[in-house]
Amino acid sequence: MGRAKDKVSLLEQSESSFNTLFVLVEQLSTELQQKTFNFEGRDRNIRDVFVHLYEWHQLLLTWISNNQQGNQTSFLPKPYNWKTYTAMNVEFWKKHQATSLDDAKILLQQSHRDTIQIVKAFTEDELFVKKYFNWTGSTSLGSYCVSSMSSHYEWAIKIVKSHVKSGSESE
């Protein structure tokens, strides 16, 4: 699946990938859903992957809301930038260590609905014309949405599939 370049593709790919992710997870036993991954990485379990997606949705939603209200802000909150955002991801991970998998699912499902709704509220040009909004810099709003939604879901699917493969090999 190529990177979405229009509103319809963004919505379709986001819904499709999101649903694929949830079907994949829901087909797993409760034990495997909660099991620690057998491979290295920041995210140690499915809950961590879900809250990572949720937090990136929050970044997108907050950024859009602030800028629409005239409060020009960067996508990444201070003190982070595109060279240091890995540290921000670690902070997201730390923040949610007490979040249950069930709560992570609920948070992610709601934030997905919220991001879909906000995308639907924008026109094709608002989403995919570069520099349409001065606060998107040299790119388009849609590019940020793709990164925070469909592309991020594809990343999550790969992580979960690796977990399934490594989990079944260790049983």
C-alpha positions in Angstrom: 0.0 0.0 0.0 1.5 3.3 -1.1 1.5 6.4 1.1 -1.8 8.2 0.9 -1.8 11.3 -1.3 -5.4 12.3 -1.1 -8.2 12.5 1.5 -10.1 9.4 0.4 -6.9 7.3 0.4 -5.9 8.6 3.8 -9.2 7.7 5.3 -9.5 4.3 3.6 -5.9 3.3 4.5 -6.2 4.6 8.0 -9.4 2.7 8.6 -8.1 -0.5 6.9 -4.8 -0.5 8.7 -6.4 0.3 12.1 -9.0 -2.5 11.6 -6.2 -4.9 10.5 -4.2 -4.1 13.6 -7.2 -4.7 15.9 -8.3 -7.9 14.2 -4.7 -9.2 14.5 -4.5 -8.4 18.2 -8.0 -9.7 19.0 -7.2 -13.0 17.4 -4.4 -13.6 19.9 -4.9 -15.3 23.2 -5.1 -13.0 26.2 -1.8 -14.4 27.3 -0.1 -13.5 24.0 -1.7 -10.1 24.0 -0.1 -9.3 27.4 3.2 -11.2 26.9 6.4 -9.2 26.8 8.0 -9.1 23.3 10.9 -11.5 22.7 12.8 -8.9 20.8 14.6 -5.6 21.7 12.9 -2.2 21.3 11.4 0.6 23.3 8.0 -1.0 23.2 7.9 -4.2 25.2 4.3 -5.3 24.7 1.1 -4.6 22.7 0.0 -2.1 25.4 3.1 -0.1 24.7 2.5 -0.1 21.0 -1.1 1.1 21.5 -0.3 3.9 23.9 2.5 5.0 21.5 -0.1 5.3 18.7 -2.5 7.1 21.1 0.1 9.6 22.1 0.9 10.4 18.5 -2.8 11.0 17.9 -2.8 13.4 20.8 0.2 15.2 19.2 -1.7 15.6 16.0 -5.0 16.6 17.5 -3.4 19.1 19.9 -1.3 20.6 17.1 -4.2 21.1 14.8 -6.4 22.5 17.5 -3.8 25.0 18.8 -3.0 26.2 15.3 -6.7 26.5 14.2 -7.2 28.7 17.3 -4.4 30.9 16.3 -1.9 29.6 18.8 0.9 28.8 16.4 2.8 25.8 17.8 5.1 23.1 16.5 4.0 19.6 16.0 6.4 18.3 18.6 6.1 19.9 22.0 9.0 21.7 23.6 11.7 20.8 24.3 11.6 18.1 21.6 12.4 18.4 17.9 12.9 16.0 15.0 16.4 15.1 16.2 15.3 14.4 19.8 11.8 13.0 19.5 13.1 9.5 20.5 13.4 10.9 24.0 9.8 12.1 23.8 8.7 8.5 22.8 10.5 7.2 25.8 8.6 9.7 28.0 5.3 8.4 26.5 6.4 4.9 27.3 7.2 5.8 30.9 3.9 7.7 31.3 1.9 4.6 30.5 3.6 1.9 32.4 0.6 1.7 34.7 -2.0 1.8 31.9 -3.7 -1.6 31.4 -4.0 -3.2 27.9 -7.7 -2.8 28.1 -7.4 0.9 28.9 -4.8 1.3 26.1 -7.3 -0.3 23.6 -10.0 2.2 24.7 -7.7 5.2 24.5 -6.5 4.2 21.0 -10.0 3.4 19.7 -11.2 6.8 20.8 -8.2 8.8 19.5 -8.5 7.0 16.2 -12.2 8.1 15.9 -11.1 11.6 16.8 -8.4 11.7 14.2 -10.7 10.3 11.5 -13.3 13.0 12.4 -10.7 15.8 12.2 -9.5 14.5 8.8 -13.0 14.4 7.5 -13.5 18.1 8.5 -10.7 19.3 6.2 -11.0 19.7 2.4 -8.8 17.9 -0.1 -6.7 21.1 -0.6 -6.4 21.8 3.1 -5.0 18.3 3.6 -2.8 17.8 0.6 -1.7 21.2 -0.8 1.8 21.9 0.6 2.1 25.0 2.7 -1.7 25.5 2.6 -1.5 26.4 6.2 1.6 28.4 7.3 1.9 26.2 10.4 2.6 23.0 8.4 5.9 24.4 7.2 7.1 23.2 3.8 4.8 20.1 3.8 1.0 19.4 3.9 -1.3 18.8 6.8 -2.2 15.4 5.2 1.4 14.3 5.4 1.3 14.7 9.2 -2.0 12.8 9.3 -0.6 10.0 7.2 2.5 9.7 9.5 0.3 9.8 12.6 -2.3 7.4 11.3 -2.0 5.0 8.4 1.8 4.8 8.3 2.0 4.4 12.1 -0.7 1.7 12.0 1.4 -0.2 9.4 4.4 0.1 11.8 2.3 -1.3 14.6 1.1 -4.2 12.5 4.7 -5.2 11.7 5.6 -5.1 15.4 2.6 -7.2 16.4 3.3 -9.7 13.6 6.9 -10.0 14.8 5.6 -10.6 18.3 3.2 -13.3 17.1 6.0 -15.0 15.2 8.4 -14.9 18.1 5.7 -15.7 20.7 4.6 -18.8 18.8 8.2 -19.9 18.4 8.9 -19.7 22.1 5.9 -21.8 23.2 
